[in-house]
């Protein structure tokens, strides 16, 4: 086997391995969109907990529609654009503290997705309100 053939095989293995890593979520750039169990009920309100640092975790949440809701953003040494959160459909734009907690109240969430993002639009998140 000549060196050109060996080079092509090695390159194919490297590219294939990188592809598999991004497909199973092991790569640093891969995003897990599996809905998380980050919703709790406290005193008749549901609270959705979201971590903001280098994006939003979890990226997808599922909650009940029609129940007063608090979206609680937690930061811990957050200095990137995820420290500025926007929810266009609610006309919300908030700056988060570098470390701390900010609540956004949703008084009567309707069935369907509520989409938000960082101030630059780079890091999206979504809350799916279900009946």
C-alpha positions, 0 to 999 in steps of 0.5 A: 500500500502506498503512502497516499492510500494510507493517508486517505484511510487515516483521514477517513477514519479521523473524519468518521470518528469526529462525525460519530462523536458529534452524533452521540453527544460526546463532542464539546460542540454537541447539544443535548436536546432531550427534555430535562426534569427541571420543573417543580411545583411550589405553592401552586406555581411551577418553577423551571430551573435553567442554568445560564453559562456558555448557553442554557442548560437544559436547552429544552424543558417541558411544563404544563400550560395554564399554570402560573410559571416562574422561569428561574435563571441561575448564573455562576461566573457567567460572563458570556452572552448567555448572561443576557436573556431574551424571550421575544414573544413576551417582549422580555430582555434581561441582563443576568448577574454574573453570579446569582438568580433572576426570575421571569414570571409567565402568568398564563402560559399557553400550549406550545413552545416558548422560545428564548435566546441569549442577547446575541441570538447564539444560544437558544432554549425552548420551553414546551408548554403542554396541556 
